[in-house]
Amino acid sequence: MLKNFHYNCNKLGNIRNLKIEQIKIKSLKKNNVRVEIQAIGINYVDILMIKGNYQHKTLPPFTPGIEACGIIVEENCNNKRLINKKVIINKKGGCFSEEIVLHLDEVIIIPLAIDSALAAGAFINTLTSYVSLCEIVKLKKNQNILITGASGGVGSASIKLAKSIGANVIAIVSNKNKETFVKKLGANKTIMLNSNELEDISSYRKKYQIDIILDINGLIKTKKILSFLKWNGKYIIVGFMDKNYYNLPAQHILIKGLSVFGVRAGEYLKKNINKKEIIYKVLKIIKKNTINSIDYKLVDFRDLKKSLDNLKNRSSLGKNIVITKFYKKIYK
């Protein structure tokens, strides 16, 4: 029998604590499926989980990883038609693995024609950008949106979605490589993280006329980006880095008539009565791409920790996708 492996976190605090170990075969409980994982998406949430800083704390030992794609190879759901179905896995942990056993409710069946690496890397990013821009703030054509963390996975997806709507995108980036990257994605303008524009925002407010801010990395903690917003503007926070939490000034919200939103796309999807419709629309966006048409970097399973380090150090562009021995690239 083929040996499969996973990354086990035996101690919280550091990416180096992850160890590759052989998987112990589990029997399937009722309504469980066994999935051979072909590709794994790397997210900043994974780093928070390993550090012990995520809001849903998991005690060691555990396998991190919240996003993957693979093939169902065994089922205990009294439904043989599930075998060989391709699925997206979206759960709080367990995906840094070549195989996973999980409840049928924790997978989303997708067409076999979608490349597994594309699906593993695009679902959470696309879901987050879709929920934020289309469901929550309802971004419109010709509106101006400012995006922080614009060169990352969610940022890249948000730039492309905003441009498809017809909005004008202003992207905040930290270096020239990232500036080139986001302009290639379609950003209309860029602001460098160390520029005067972020130090003296009041002088540049009229220049940009921002309707919406999508804050992906909690930049509001160190830069007064809320000042960019026009009257009745909208601020969305979807994530933080290294505990850069921030208390918003209520008087600023009041005086400028602002709306503030916190987005946890997974929970939004879980609790929404239109869940199936949202999944359909997200998959429709994903299917417009191929693995060759987007800036994904494919990384071998044994180099997973290196990808996490790159994400932690903010040196990666777009999204890194870890591929396992089961991955088969689809050339479409």
Buried (B, 14 or more C-beta within 10 A) or exposed (E): EEEBBBBBBEEBEEBEBBEBBEBEEEEBEEBBBBBBBBBBBBBBBBBBBBBBBBEEEBEEEBBBBBBBBBBBBBBBBEEEEBEEBBBBBBBBBBBBBBBBBBEBEBBBEBEEEBBBBBBBBBBBBBBBBBBBBBBBBEBEEEBBBBBBBBBBBBBBBBBBBBBEBEBBBBBBBBBEEBBEBBBEBBBBBBBBBEEEBBEEBEEBBEEBBBBBBBBBBBBBBEBBBBBBBBEEBBBBBBBBBBEEEBEEEEEBBEEBEBBBBEBBBBEBBEEBEEEEEBBEBBBEBBBEBBBEEBEBBBBEBEEBBBBBBBBBEBEBBBBBBBBBEBBEBBEE
